[in-house]
Amino acid sequence: MATEKAIFAGGCFWCLIKPFDKEPGIIKVLSGYTGGTKVDPTYEEVCLEQTGHYEAVEIEYDPAIYPYEKIVETFWKLIDPTDEGGQFYDRGSSYRTAIFYQNEDQKRLAEKSRAALQASGKFKKNIVTPILVAKPFYIAEEYHQYYYRKNPTHYERYAVGSGRADFQLEKWGNRDGK
């Protein structure tokens, strides 16, 4: 099995794990940091916006089972792609959205998907999520990995309290990216 990796930033990385976890063809989803200048940043440094990193997820997948196009389509349904200042309750540069492409094919597919979403009329404002070349991905601290499994009650309170859950229900009719 030949696997590939995809990297996405969509605000709090906790909320980007569950929709992909346990899906056929998804090998693993890791919380981490990318796009900044500091080697091996900590959560505290990223939150204080001292490193230029985004909170992000790295998805390892089998493209024969779960193609990149489907990953991108799911990603759009998990974020507000019109918000330049962060996501929902979380504000600041570390909570911005972005697609980080690994190769020219991922770039082309992401750009095509973004253009289709913009043309769909689903959002009144412009789609502002950038598509950027991937930089090194640094795995976040262990307590952030699969947070929704480790702390389900807190995770659910956060997803609802941040405004993300209501946004997903309003725009897509569900909270799982489908």
C-alpha positions in Angstrom: 0.0 0.0 0.0 1.4 3.4 -1.1 0.3 6.1 1.3 0.5 9.9 0.9 0.3 12.8 3.3 -1.9 15.9 3.3 -1.6 18.9 5.6 -4.4 21.3 6.6 -4.8 24.2 9.0 -8.4 24.9 10.2 -8.3 26.6 13.5 -8.0 24.4 16.6 -6.4 21.1 15.4 -8.5 19.1 17.8 -11.5 19.7 15.6 -9.9 18.4 12.4 -9.0 14.9 13.8 -12.4 13.3 14.5 -14.0 13.7 11.0 -11.1 11.8 9.4 -10.2 9.3 12.2 -11.5 5.8 11.5 -12.5 6.5 7.9 -11.5 3.7 5.4 -8.3 4.7 3.8 -7.2 7.1 6.5 -4.1 5.6 8.2 -3.6 8.3 10.9 -4.2 11.9 11.6 -1.7 13.9 13.7 -2.1 17.3 15.4 0.9 19.6 14.9 2.3 22.8 13.7 3.5 24.0 10.3 4.2 27.1 8.2 6.4 28.9 10.7 10.1 29.6 11.2 11.0 27.9 14.5 12.2 24.3 14.5 10.1 22.0 16.8 7.9 24.7 18.4 5.9 24.1 21.5 2.1 24.6 21.9 2.8 27.6 24.2 5.1 29.2 21.6 2.6 28.7 18.8 -0.3 30.0 20.9 1.7 33.1 21.8 2.3 33.6 18.1 6.0 33.6 18.5 6.8 31.2 15.7 4.6 31.9 12.7 3.1 28.4 12.8 -0.4 27.4 12.1 -2.1 24.7 14.2 -2.6 21.9 11.6 -3.2 18.3 11.0 -1.1 15.9 8.9 -3.3 13.1 7.4 -1.6 9.9 6.2 -4.0 8.2 3.7 -4.3 5.6 1.0 -5.3 7.5 -2.1 -6.7 4.4 -3.7 -9.3 4.2 -0.9 -9.7 7.8 0.2 -8.5 10.2 -2.5 -7.0 13.6 -1.9 -10.1 15.3 -3.5 -12.3 13.8 -0.9 -10.0 14.9 1.9 -10.1 18.5 0.5 -13.9 18.3 0.2 -14.2 17.2 3.8 -11.8 19.9 5.0 -14.0 22.7 3.5 -16.9 21.4 5.5 -15.0 21.7 8.8 -14.0 25.4 8.6 -15.2 28.9 7.7 -13.1 29.5 4.6 -14.1 33.2 4.6 -12.5 34.1 7.9 -9.0 35.6 7.7 -8.5 36.2 11.4 -8.8 32.7 12.8 -11.6 30.2 13.3 -14.7 30.7 15.3 -13.8 31.5 19.0 -10.1 31.1 18.3 -8.5 34.3 16.9 -5.0 34.9 15.7 -2.5 33.8 13.1 -2.0 30.3 14.6 -5.7 29.6 14.0 -5.9 30.7 10.4 -6.9 28.2 7.6 -4.6 26.9 4.9 -4.1 24.0 2.6 -0.4 23.0 2.5 0.3 21.0 -0.7 3.0 18.3 -1.0 3.2 18.3 -4.8 1.8 20.0 -7.9 -1.1 17.5 -8.2 -2.3 18.4 -4.7 -1.9 22.1 -5.5 -3.9 21.7 -8.7 -6.7 19.7 -7.0 -6.9 22.1 -4.0 -7.1 25.1 -6.3 -9.8 23.5 -8.4 -11.8 22.6 -5.3 -11.4 26.2 -3.8 -12.6 27.7 -7.1 -15.6 25.3 -7.2 -16.5 26.2 -3.6 -16.3 30.0 -4.4 -18.5 29.5 -7.5 -21.0 27.4 -5.6 -22.5 30.5 -3.9 -22.5 28.6 -0.5 -20.7 31.6 1.0 -21.6 35.2 0.5 -18.0 36.4 1.2 -14.9 35.3 -0.7 -13.0 32.2 0.1 -9.7 33.4 1.7 -8.1 30.1 2.7 -4.6 30.1 1.0 -3.0 27.1 -0.7 0.6 27.1 0.3 3.6 24.9 -0.3 4.1 22.5 2.6 6.8 23.3 5.1 8.1 21.0 7.8 5.3 19.5 10.0 6.1 19.2 13.7 4.0 16.8 15.8 2.2 18.4 18.7 2.5 17.2 22.3 1.0 13.9 23.1 -1.9 15.2 25.0 -3.2 16.9 21.8 -3.3 13.7 19.8 -6.8 12.3 19.3 -8.0 14.8 21.9 -11.7 14.0 21.2 -11.1 10.4 22.3 -9.1 11.3 25.5 -11.4 14.1 26.7 -14.7 13.6 24.9 -16.7 15.8 27.3 -14.3 18.8 27.1 -13.9 18.3 23.3 -17.7 18.4 22.8 -18.0 21.5 25.0 -15.3 23.2 23.0 -16.8 22.3 19.6 -20.2 23.7 20.6 -18.9 26.6 22.7 -16.5 27.8 20.0 -19.3 28.2 17.5 -17.9 25.6 15.1 -20.6 23.0 15.6 -23.5 25.5 14.9 -21.7 26.8 11.8 -21.2 23.3 10.4 -24.9 22.4 11.1 -26.1 25.7 9.5 -23.9 25.4 6.4 -23.7 21.7 5.8 -26.5 20.1 7.9 -24.0 18.0 9.9 -20.8 18.2 11.9 -18.8 15.3 10.4 -17.8 16.8 7.1 -20.0 14.6 5.0 
